[in-house]
Amino acid sequence: MSANLLTLASLRISESNPNHHLWNNNGTWFLHYTVYPTPFTKERIRRSLGTKDVKVARERRDNFFSLLAKQGTSGVPVAEQTSAFA
């Protein structure tokens, strides 16, 4: 398995919290999630969504996780898929 390839074992989404995986840092929304590159390590990822609008941030988060789910079938690392934030 390539070092750049993420494996998505599970994705936890809280229906009671529409801002799950979102973090507001001084007005700008960020996506934050945790990946497990090996069974013994974890890495917290924070990426700017480039917006101050929570509705746009939710849409970009959903697009990103959709791409992440599809990645397992395409073999293209998520780092190379930037259209989720466009």
C-alpha positions as CSV (number, residue, x, y, z in Angstrom):
1,M,0.0,0.0,0.0
2,S,1.3,3.5,-0.9
3,A,2.3,5.8,1.9
4,N,0.1,8.5,0.3
5,L,-3.0,6.3,0.2
6,L,-5.5,6.8,3.0
7,T,-7.6,3.9,4.2
8,L,-11.1,4.9,5.4
9,A,-12.2,2.3,8.0
10,S,-15.2,4.3,9.2
11,L,-16.6,7.7,9.2
12,R,-18.5,9.0,12.2
13,I,-21.1,11.5,11.5
14,S,-23.4,12.9,14.2
15,E,-26.9,13.6,13.0
16,S,-27.6,15.7,16.1
17,N,-24.6,18.0,15.3
18,P,-24.7,19.5,11.8
19,N,-21.3,21.0,12.3
20,H,-19.6,17.7,13.1
21,H,-16.0,17.8,11.8
22,L,-16.2,21.6,11.4
23,W,-14.2,24.1,13.5
24,N,-14.5,27.8,13.5
25,N,-11.2,29.6,13.9
26,N,-11.6,33.3,14.1
27,G,-14.5,33.3,11.6
28,T,-13.0,30.9,9.1
29,W,-14.3,27.4,9.0
30,F,-11.9,24.4,9.0
31,L,-12.4,20.7,8.4
32,H,-10.9,18.5,11.1
33,Y,-10.7,14.8,11.2
34,T,-8.4,12.0,12.3
35,V,-6.7,9.4,10.1
36,Y,-4.9,6.2,11.2
37,P,-1.9,5.6,8.8
38,T,-0.8,2.5,10.8
39,P,-2.5,0.5,13.5
40,F,-0.2,2.2,16.0
41,T,-0.4,5.9,15.0
42,K,-3.0,8.5,14.4
43,E,-2.8,12.0,12.8
44,R,-5.2,14.9,13.2
45,I,-5.8,16.7,10.0
46,R,-7.1,20.3,9.9
47,R,-7.8,22.0,6.5
48,S,-9.2,25.4,5.9
49,L,-12.4,25.4,4.0
50,G,-11.8,28.9,2.9
51,T,-15.1,30.3,3.9
52,K,-16.8,32.3,6.7
53,D,-20.2,30.9,5.8
54,V,-21.2,27.8,7.8
55,K,-23.6,26.6,5.0
56,V,-20.8,26.6,2.5
57,A,-18.4,25.0,5.0
58,R,-20.9,22.1,5.5
59,E,-21.2,21.7,1.7
60,R,-17.5,21.6,1.3
61,R,-17.1,19.1,4.2
62,D,-19.7,16.8,2.6
63,N,-18.0,17.0,-0.7
64,F,-14.6,16.2,0.8
65,F,-16.0,13.2,2.7
66,S,-17.7,12.0,-0.5
67,L,-14.4,12.2,-2.3
68,L,-12.7,10.4,0.6
69,A,-15.3,7.5,0.4
70,K,-14.8,7.2,-3.4
71,Q,-11.0,7.2,-3.0
72,G,-11.0,3.6,-2.0
73,T,-12.3,2.6,-5.4
74,S,-10.3,5.1,-7.5
75,G,-6.9,4.7,-5.9
76,V,-6.2,8.4,-6.3
77,P,-4.9,10.0,-3.0
78,V,-7.2,12.6,-1.5
79,A,-4.3,15.1,-1.4
80,E,-4.5,15.2,-5.2
81,Q,-8.3,15.7,-5.2
82,T,-8.8,19.4,-4.5
83,S,-12.1,20.0,-6.1
84,A,-13.9,19.5,-2.8
85,F,-13.0,23.0,-1.7
86,A,-13.7,24.8,-5.0
